[in-house]
Amino acid sequence: MILRRLCINPKDIEWITGKSPRCAREIIRDIKLLHQKEKHQLVTIKEFCDYIGLPYDDVFKMINKI
């Protein structure tokens, strides 16, 4: 069984966008504010893609190395 990641973290955002660690954390913070999430809740790849405007399939494949 192969496990696939559904959530994204700041390191992934740095790698995908080339932005700094601080900027990646700010993006996560902004997405959580937009979706009214609490600190302990995770940001999904879909939420990130909708916010940034990247195609979900491409980002999902990148993160999961498909």
C-alpha positions as CSV (number, residue, x, y, z in Angstrom):
1,M,0.0,0.0,0.0
2,I,1.4,3.4,-1.0
3,L,0.6,6.3,1.2
4,R,0.0,9.7,-0.4
5,R,0.3,13.0,1.3
6,L,-2.8,15.3,1.3
7,C,-1.4,18.1,3.3
8,I,1.3,20.7,2.6
9,N,3.9,22.2,4.9
10,P,6.2,25.3,4.6
11,K,9.2,23.2,3.3
12,D,7.0,22.0,0.4
13,I,6.0,25.6,-0.4
14,E,9.6,26.7,-0.3
15,W,10.6,23.9,-2.7
16,I,7.7,24.5,-5.1
17,T,7.7,28.3,-5.2
18,G,11.3,29.1,-4.4
19,K,10.2,31.5,-1.7
20,S,11.9,32.0,1.6
21,P,11.0,30.1,4.8
22,R,9.4,33.1,6.3
23,C,7.3,33.7,3.2
24,A,6.2,30.1,3.1
25,R,5.1,30.3,6.7
26,E,3.1,33.4,5.9
27,I,1.4,31.7,3.0
28,I,0.3,28.9,5.4
29,R,-0.9,31.5,7.9
30,D,-2.9,33.3,5.2
31,I,-4.5,30.1,4.0
32,K,-5.5,29.2,7.6
33,L,-7.0,32.7,8.1
34,L,-8.9,32.5,4.8
35,H,-10.4,29.1,5.7
36,Q,-10.9,30.0,9.4
37,K,-8.7,27.2,10.6
38,E,-7.2,26.9,14.0
39,K,-3.4,26.6,14.7
40,H,-3.4,22.8,15.0
41,Q,-5.3,22.3,11.7
42,L,-3.4,21.4,8.6
43,V,-3.5,23.0,5.1
44,T,-4.3,20.7,2.2
45,I,-2.6,20.6,-1.1
46,K,-5.9,21.6,-2.7
47,E,-6.3,24.7,-0.5
48,F,-2.8,25.7,-1.3
49,C,-3.3,25.3,-5.1
50,D,-6.6,27.3,-5.0
51,Y,-4.8,30.1,-3.1
52,I,-1.7,30.2,-5.2
53,G,-3.3,29.4,-8.6
54,L,-1.3,26.3,-9.4
55,P,-2.8,23.1,-11.0
56,Y,-3.6,20.6,-8.2
57,D,-2.6,17.5,-10.2
58,D,0.9,18.9,-10.9
59,V,1.5,19.9,-7.3
60,F,0.1,16.6,-5.9
61,K,2.4,14.6,-8.2
62,M,5.4,16.8,-7.2
63,I,4.9,16.3,-3.5
64,N,4.2,12.6,-3.7
65,K,6.9,12.0,-6.3
66,I,4.7,10.3,-8.7
